[in-house]
């Protein structure tokens, strides 16, 4: 039987029934990686010897009568997580030799659940792109079309799942870094509620792995089915044992509903600051139609929706204020001069990003106060609705674009060019207030590329969008293996332009 594209749930059942061993699953996954990853380049740091040893240990544990949620199941881990004995570089050449001594808390939880870690998956430089390439590990391609990106920053994980390199993966998300790769590669991902999942050990190389409360970023699960997302989230969720875990136990509320006909859903397909491409809009409509056909209450307008333009502006300001917080003093002063030159009436997202980069603490507090008003607005909305369906980005996967100047890049939306970074508006809708969002496949574009949408749910009610994802999967289908495409050579960064990209903290210097 072909195991490589089976769900983790199916593999766990087969392992319990004795139909397959973890050694067989692991050897099969490794063989597939060695055969196919030469052109996809998703698994950038293999750990096959230790994976085989872990698989043998899992089989021995099962023979002793043990059973754990992920016992014997092959998985991958985003390169940005610390794994003891493996390099953690975030794609930064200066840190190519950094090797942490301890596992990140989520890697430790995977191992405690019995998972077999195959290796680490590729990322962009500093995790700061919607693509996944860097000078150390090269370019990851999309298994559906090797000329296109798998997304970023968890692009290697999404590509690995689509290609059958392990049943599960873990990634992170601040600008759609879980959801965008899932959308581009036709798989599932879940951005948890802010603070739900401990992040210690998912830090830049050589940075102390401390239990820090992050302002926007989260870590979360990726899979090929909705039920697998829940399986993996149950392993990952919970406070850090060094901080809140001392006093708190996690008890996530159940999904609001079990039946599709009981859900109340708001559908959005238009944003005031950026058009939605026709392929993505069609995907949103397919989901909306499936919800309505299943008896759900579907609405497209409500006065309860927080202002989308203000939400996008707040998100840009908060995101870039954090990104630029550690700028060198001279660079920061250059940014202040540029920001001071903006017109008072410039309400563009580019202006919001630049202003955010030079926020004072007073400015940040004012923006955070507005964020709290948005959070309260979402609470009011979710008293009337159970979930919001909307795009993740305005287009399917786009061609590799490695122009080192992110401000010079453009995203093509139905033949019209828009600033590259503006496509973050939909991801920011859930990120800015810290809401959970589940990325689900919604069919293919006319060009045969995957299209996904996100299901945004109420804060700390992660099981509600996850349950809706599961019900939708039954109606419209979910993951499908990529069609066979002609092999191509493995892409180095230079294949699509420059071999390096400026970090977001410096892109305004060359504009």
C-alpha positions in Angstrom: 0.0 0.0 0.0 1.1 3.6 -0.7 1.5 5.1 2.8 3.2 8.4 1.9 0.1 10.4 1.2 -2.1 8.9 3.9 -3.2 11.1 6.8 -1.6 10.9 10.2 -4.9 9.5 11.6 -4.9 6.7 9.0 -1.3 5.9 9.7 -2.0 5.8 13.4 -4.8 3.3 12.9 -2.7 1.2 10.6 0.1 1.2 13.2 -2.2 0.2 16.0 -3.7 -2.6 13.8 -0.2 -3.9 12.9 -0.7 -3.3 9.2 2.6 -1.4 9.0 5.5 -0.6 11.2 7.1 2.8 11.9 10.3 1.6 10.4 8.4 0.8 7.1 6.7 4.2 7.2 10.0 6.0 7.9 12.0 4.2 5.3 9.2 4.9 2.7 9.2 8.6 3.5 13.0 8.8 3.3 13.0 7.0 0.0 10.4 9.4 -1.4 12.4 12.4 -0.2 15.6 11.0 -1.7 13.7 10.4 -5.0 11.6 13.6 -5.3 13.2 16.3 -3.2 16.0 16.9 -5.6 13.7 19.3 -7.6 11.4 20.4 -4.8 14.1 21.1 -2.1 11.6 21.1 0.8 13.6 19.1 3.4 16.8 21.2 3.7 18.2 19.5 6.8 17.6 15.8 6.8 18.0 13.8 10.0 17.5 10.3 8.6 19.8 8.3 10.9 18.1 9.6 14.0 14.7 9.2 12.3 15.3 5.5 11.7 16.5 5.1 15.3 13.3 6.8 16.5 11.2 4.6 14.3 12.8 1.5 15.7 12.1 2.8 19.2 8.5 3.5 18.3 8.0 0.0 17.1 9.6 -1.4 20.3 7.4 0.9 22.4 4.3 -0.3 20.6 5.3 -3.9 21.1 5.4 -3.2 24.8 1.8 -2.0 24.7 2.5 1.7 24.6 0.3 4.1 22.6 0.7 7.8 22.1 -1.0 10.3 19.8 1.8 10.3 17.1 3.7 7.2 18.0 5.7 6.1 15.0 4.4 8.8 12.6 7.0 10.5 10.3 6.9 14.3 10.5 8.9 17.4 9.5 9.8 20.5 11.4 10.3 24.1 10.1 14.0 25.0 9.9 13.4 27.9 12.3 12.7 25.6 15.3 15.6 24.5 17.4 16.3 20.8 17.1 19.2 19.6 19.3 22.2 18.6 17.1 20.8 20.2 13.9 21.7 23.7 12.5 19.2 26.5 13.0 20.0 29.3 10.6 16.7 31.0 9.5 18.5 31.1 6.2 21.1 33.6 7.5 24.6 32.9 6.1 26.2 34.3 9.2 24.6 31.6 11.3 25.1 28.6 9.0 27.1 26.8 11.7 24.8 27.5 14.7 23.7 24.3 16.3 21.4 24.5 19.4 21.8 22.1 22.3 18.2 21.7 23.2 14.9 21.0 21.3 12.3 23.8 21.0 9.4 23.1 23.3 7.2 22.0 20.3 9.9 19.6 19.0 10.0 18.1 22.5 6.2 17.8 22.5 6.4 16.0 19.1 8.9 13.6 20.4 6.9 13.0 23.6 3.9 12.2 21.5 6.0 9.6 19.7 6.6 11.4 16.3 9.5 10.5 14.1 11.3 13.7 13.0 12.6 13.3 9.5 14.3 16.6 9.3 13.8 20.3 8.9 12.1 22.2 6.1 13.2 25.3 4.1 12.5 29.0 4.9 13.2 32.4 3.5 16.0 34.6 4.9 15.0 35.6 8.4 11.5 34.2 7.8 10.7 37.5 6.0 9.1 36.6 2.7 6.1 34.9 1.1 8.6 32.6 -0.7 11.2 30.1 0.7 14.7 30.6 -0.5 18.0 31.5 1.0 21.8 31.4 0.3 22.4 28.4 2.5 19.7 25.9 1.3 18.6 27.3 -2.0 15.0 27.6 -3.4 12.0 25.5 -2.5 9.6 25.0 -5.4 5.9 24.3 -5.5 5.1 20.7 -6.1 2.2 21.8 -8.4 4.4 24.0 -10.6 8.1 24.1 -10.1 8.3 27.6 -11.6 6.2 29.0 -8.7 6.8 29.5 -5.0 5.3 27.2 -2.3 4.9 30.3 -0.2 6.6 31.4 3.0 7.8 31.4 5.5 6.6 27.8 6.2 7.0 27.0 2.5 9.2 24.0 2.9 6.7 22.4 5.3 3.8 23.0 2.9 5.8 21.6 -0.1 6.9 18.6 2.0 3.3 17.8 2.9 2.0 18.2 -0.7 4.8 15.9 -1.9 4.3 13.2 0.7 7.4 13.9 2.8 5.9 13.0 6.1 2.3 13.2 7.4 2.5 16.4 9.5 4.7 19.5 9.9 4.9 22.4 12.3 5.5 26.0 11.2 4.9 29.6 12.4 2.8 32.6 11.3 3.0 36.3 11.7 2.2 37.4 8.1 0.3 34.3 6.9 3.4 32.1 7.1 1.3 29.0 7.9 -1.8 29.9 5.8 -0.2 31.2 2.6 2.0 28.1 2.0 -1.1 25.9 2.7 -3.1 27.9 0.2 -0.3 27.8 -2.4 0.3 24.0 -2.0 -3.2 22.7 -1.4 -2.8 21.6 2.2 -4.2 22.5 5.6 -2.8 24.8 8.3 -4.0 26.3 11.5 -2.9 29.7 12.9 -3.8 29.3 16.6 -5.2 32.0 18.8 -2.4 34.3 20.0 -0.7 32.8 23.1 -2.4 29.3 22.9 0.7 27.4 21.8 4.1 27.8 23.5 6.8 29.2 21.2 10.0 28.7 23.2 12.9 27.6 21.0 11.4 29.1 17.8 13.8 32.0 17.9 16.5 33.5 15.6 19.8 31.6 15.8 22.1 32.3 18.7 19.2 34.0 20.5 18.4 32.7 24.0 15.5 30.3 23.9 13.3 32.0 26.5 9.6 31.8 27.1 8.7 35.2 25.5 5.1 36.4 24.9 5.0 37.4 21.3 2.9 40.4 20.0 1.6 38.9 16.7 3.5 35.7 15.9 2.3 32.1 16.7 3.4 28.6 16.0 1.0 26.0 14.7 0.3 22.8 12.8 0.2 21.8 9.1 -1.3 18.7 7.7 -3.1 17.1 4.7 -6.5 16.8 6.5 -8.5 19.0 8.8 -8.8 16.2 11.5 -5.0 15.9 11.4 -4.7 19.6 12.3 -6.8 19.0 15.4 -4.7 15.9 16.3 -1.5 17.9 16.0 -2.9 21.0 17.7 -3.8 18.9 20.7 -0.2 17.9 21.0 1.1 21.4 20.6 -1.4 23.5 22.6 -0.8 24.6 26.1 1.3 27.1 28.1 5.0 27.0 28.5 5.9 24.9 31.6 8.3 27.6 32.6 5.7 30.3 32.9 1.9 30.0 32.7 2.2 26.3 32.8 3.2 26.5 36.4 -0.3 27.5 37.4 -2.6 27.0 34.3 -4.1 24.0 32.7 -5.5 24.2 29.2 -9.1 23.5 28.5 -10.1 24.5 25.0 -13.9 24.8 24.6 -15.5 22.4 22.2 -16.6 23.5 18.7 -19.8 25.6 18.8 -21.6 23.2 16.5 -21.2 19.6 15.3 -23.5 20.0 12.2 -22.8 22.2 9.2 -26.4 23.4 9.2 -26.0 25.0 12.7 -23.1 27.3 11.6 -23.6 31.0 11.1 -20.9 32.2 8.6 -19.9 35.6 7.3 -18.3 35.4 3.8 -15.9 38.2 2.6 -14.3 38.3 -0.8 -13.5 42.0 -1.2 -11.0 44.3 0.6 -11.1 48.1 0.4 -7.3 48.3 -0.1 -6.6 45.5 -2.6 -8.6 43.6 -5.2 -9.2 39.9 -4.9 -8.1 37.9 -8.0 -10.8 36.0 -9.8 -9.3 32.6 -9.0 -9.3 33.2 -5.3 -12.8 34.8 -5.4 -14.1 31.7 -7.1 -12.6 29.6 -4.3 -14.4 31.7 -1.7 -17.6 31.3 -3.7 -17.2 27.5 -3.9 -16.9 27.4 -0.1 -19.8 29.8 0.4 -22.0 27.6 -1.9 -21.0 24.4 -0.1 -21.9 26.0 3.2 -25.3 27.2 2.0 -26.0 23.8 0.4 -25.2 22.2 3.7 -27.8 24.4 5.5 -25.5 26.9 7.1 -26.6 30.5 7.5 -24.4 32.4 5.1 -24.3 36.2 5.0 -22.0 38.6 3.1 -22.6 41.8 4.9 -22.9 42.9 8.5 -22.5 46.2 10.3 -20.6 44.3 13.0 -17.5 43.8 10.9 -14.6 45.9 12.1 -13.3 48.4 9.5 -11.1 46.4 7.1 -9.0 49.4 6.0 -8.2 50.4 9.5 -7.5 46.8 10.4 -5.0 46.5 7.6 -3.3 49.8 8.6 -3.0 48.8 12.2 -1.6 45.4 11.2 1.0 47.0 9.0 2.0 49.4 11.8 2.2 46.8 14.5 4.0 44.3 12.3 6.7 46.7 11.0 7.2 48.4 14.4 8.2 45.0 15.7 10.3 44.1 12.6 12.3 47.4 12.9 12.6 47.5 16.7 16.2 46.5 16.6 17.4 48.7 13.7 20.8 50.3 14.1 20.5 53.9 15.3 21.6 55.4 12.0 19.2 53.4 10.0 16.4 54.2 12.3 17.1 57.9 11.9 17.0 57.5 8.1 13.6 55.9 8.5 12.4 58.7 10.7 13.5 61.2 8.0 11.6 59.3 5.3 8.5 59.0 7.5 8.5 62.7 8.3 8.4 63.4 4.5 5.2 61.5 4.0 2.2 63.5 3.2 -0.4 63.8 6.0 -3.0 62.5 3.6 -1.0 59.4 2.6 -3.1 56.5 3.7 -1.4 53.9 1.7 -0.2 50.6 3.2 3.4 51.5 2.2 3.1 54.7 4.3 1.6 52.7 7.2 4.5 50.3 7.1 7.1 53.1 7.1 5.3 55.0 9.9 5.2 51.8 11.9 8.9 51.2 11.6 9.6 54.4 13.5 6.9 54.2 16.1 7.7 55.6 19.5 6.4 53.7 22.5 3.6 56.3 22.7 2.7 55.6 19.1 2.6 51.9 19.7 0.4 52.2 22.8 -2.1 54.3 20.7 -2.1 51.6 18.0 -2.5 48.9 20.6 -5.5 50.8 22.1 -7.1 50.8 18.7 -6.3 47.0 18.3 -8.2 46.4 21.6 -11.2 48.2 20.1 -11.0 45.9 17.1 -10.8 42.9 19.4 -14.0 44.0 21.1 -15.6 44.5 17.7 -14.7 40.9 16.8 -16.2 39.7 20.1 -19.5 41.4 19.1 -19.3 39.9 15.6 -18.7 36.4 17.0 -21.8 36.7 19.2 -23.8 36.7 15.9 -21.5 34.5 13.7 -19.4 31.4 14.3 -16.8 31.9 11.6 -15.6 34.2 8.8 -14.6 32.9 5.4 -12.2 35.0 3.4 -9.1 34.9 1.2 -5.6 34.2 2.5 -3.8 36.1 -0.4 -5.4 37.6 -3.5 -3.9 35.1 -5.9 -2.7 31.5 -6.1 1.0 30.7 -6.0 3.0 33.3 -8.1 6.2 32.7 -10.0 9.5 32.9 -8.2 10.6 36.5 -7.7 13.9 37.0 -6.0 14.4 40.7 -6.6 16.3 41.8 -3.5 14.3 45.0 -3.2 10.9 44.0 -1.9 9.6 47.4 -2.6 10.3 46.9 -6.3 8.4 43.6 -6.4 4.8 43.5 -7.6 2.0 41.0 -7.3 0.0 40.5 -10.4 -3.8 40.4 -9.7 -5.7 39.6 -12.9 -3.2 41.5 -15.0 -2.7 44.6 -12.8 0.4 45.1 -10.7 0.2 46.0 -7.0 2.9 46.4 -4.3 4.2 43.0 -3.2 3.7 43.5 0.5 0.1 44.7 0.1 -1.0 41.1 -0.3 -0.5 40.7 3.5 -3.9 42.4 4.2 -5.9 39.2 4.3 -3.4 37.4 6.5 -3.4 40.4 8.9 -7.1 40.3 9.4 -6.8 37.4 11.8 -3.2 38.1 13.0 -3.7 41.7 14.2 -6.4 40.8 16.8 -4.9 37.4 17.5 -7.8 35.3 16.2 -7.5 31.6 15.2 -7.7 30.9 11.4 -7.7 27.6 9.6 -6.5 27.4 6.0 -8.4 24.9 3.9 -8.2 23.8 0.2 -11.0 25.2 -1.9 -10.3 23.6 -5.3 -8.1 24.6 -8.2 -7.7 27.7 -10.3 -8.4 27.6 -14.1 -4.6 27.2 -14.4 -4.7 24.1 -12.2 -3.1 25.7 -9.1 -4.4 25.1 -5.6 -6.6 27.8 -4.1 -7.3 28.0 -0.3 -9.4 30.1 2.0 -9.2 30.8 5.7 -11.8 30.2 8.3 -11.4 32.8 11.1 -12.9 31.9 14.4 -13.5 33.5 17.9 -10.5 34.0 20.2 -9.5 30.7 22.0 -12.3 28.9 20.2 -9.9 27.2 17.8 -12.0 24.0 17.7 -14.8 25.9 16.0 -13.0 26.8 12.7 -11.3 23.4 12.8 -14.6 21.6 13.0 -16.0 23.8 10.2 -12.9 22.8 8.1 -13.6 19.1 8.8 -17.3 19.5 7.7 -16.2 21.4 4.6 -13.7 18.8 3.7 -16.5 16.2 3.5 -18.5 18.4 1.1 -16.0 19.9 -1.3 -13.0 17.6 -0.8 -9.7 18.5 0.7 -6.1 17.8 -0.2 -5.4 16.2 -3.6 -1.9 15.1 -4.7 -0.2 17.4 -7.1 -0.5 16.4 -10.8 2.6 15.1 -12.2 4.8 17.8 -13.7 7.9 17.5 -15.8 11.1 17.2 -13.7 13.3 20.3 -13.7 16.7 21.0 -12.2 16.9 22.0 -8.6 16.7 25.8 -8.3 19.4 27.7 -6.6 18.5 31.2 -5.4 20.2 32.7 -8.5 17.8 30.9 -10.8 15.2 33.6 -10.2 17.3 36.6 -9.6 19.6 37.7 -6.8 20.9 35.2 -4.3 19.9 37.4 -1.4 17.1 39.5 -0.3 17.2 42.5 2.0 15.6 41.9 5.4 12.4 43.8 5.9 14.2 46.0 8.4 16.3 47.5 5.7 14.1 47.6 2.6 13.2 51.2 2.9 16.9 52.3 2.8 17.1 51.5 -1.0 13.7 52.8 -2.0 
